[in-house]
Amino acid sequence: MLKILNVVGARPNFMKIAPIQREMLRRENDFTPLIVHTGQHYDAAMSDSFFVDLGIPAPDYHLEVGSASHAVQTARIMTAFEPVVLREKPDWVLVVGDVNSTIACALVCSKLGVKIAHVEAGLRSRDRSMPEEINRILTDSISDLLLTTSQDADENLRREGVPAEKINFVGNVMIDSLFYSLELAKKSAVRENLGLKENRYAVTTLHRPSNVDEAGVFENLLDALSRVSEHLPVIFPAHPRTKANIAKFGFAEKVENSGIKLIDPLGYLDFLRLYSGARLVLTDSGGLQEETTALGVPCLTLRENTERPITIEMGTNVLVGTDSGKITNAAFRILSGETVSENKKIPPLWDGRAAERICNSLLEIN
Ligand code: UD1
């Protein structure tokens, strides 16, 4: 019997832990899983609603760390997580993704000699100005089991000297949640509530510090979205930092005078219903690049790099950068019916069964 602490902290963690926790609970003779929520994200719309939509049991521990600078937030998570590990003495701590909670909890375990499994290991944007890239590299370097979503990630890890026996290509647990929720999401009335017809609107999300923390870059992106919105409504569920910066930089009027529709962040099922019926998605999110690939929805990634190249090689993703001319050109080509990406394949092992393989892997290596 393995006692596992499953760590969640920020919005993109919830859909990764949900299927793992469910599978571990199903195999009750093999696993005792506990959920630790660091509280990195704490708004109802950024956290609680995901527990409801994804059927995640209430956390066994809530560390309530909240927002702060990277150093303070990481330190607070470490300070609050250490006593939990000392008390529970888990066989493994499982961390997912690349947020501050991921590295903070992994670092605590590495010093206490508790084994760490990292889900979504090996992804690399090769852009060290991105906080997530530092979190990925450091977490991978101290993890005992590196569970990957694609073979390029295995290759990155091998190149960094990780022994092959620590790496296991298990597929994409994010897609487990997606397939599990597709039918449920059909009950969402989000499209009707916003007056949208399938395939006649675009969806955008932006929250990367490099895109929304600098007025010039952000304005450029809004200009591109505004031009796209002359042709079809652009629905923009905005992350709290994005919303705050729209107010801070005085962009509210610019948005209001365009066809961009700024709305509050959506829950998992409403958001799935929304993007699954979109003509086009424009985003700087990592997860959304994968979700659009799994569903065959055209996606333009408004970044200069991606840690998820498989979504470009096999899926519908196109890396367009942050130049407004390039973004609008690519968007208009899609709207005129051109295929910007020739690909529409679902990558290997993005089949809804990654959590099963993760559990098998933990039992085998133990
Ligand atoms: C974090 C992750 C990022 C992920 C994103 C998804 C890191 C380094 N970054 O970025 O990889 O893509 O989550 O959302 O961990 N805020 C609220 N309410 C909340 C959470 C945040 O208002 O529930 C506001 C606060 O003003 C906070 C800011 O958003 O200061 C940023 O939150 P933080 O968790 O530090 O980073 P994210 O930008 O959300």
Boltz pocket constraint, residues with backbone or C-beta under 6 A from the ligand:
constraints:
  - pocket:
      binder: B
      contacts: [[A, 10], [A, 11], [A, 12], [A, 40], [A, 41], [A, 42], [A, 43], [A, 46], [A, 47], [A, 67], [A, 68], [A, 98], [A, 99], [A, 100], [A, 101], [A, 131], [A, 132], [A, 207], [A, 239], [A, 240], [A, 241]]
      max_distance: 6.0
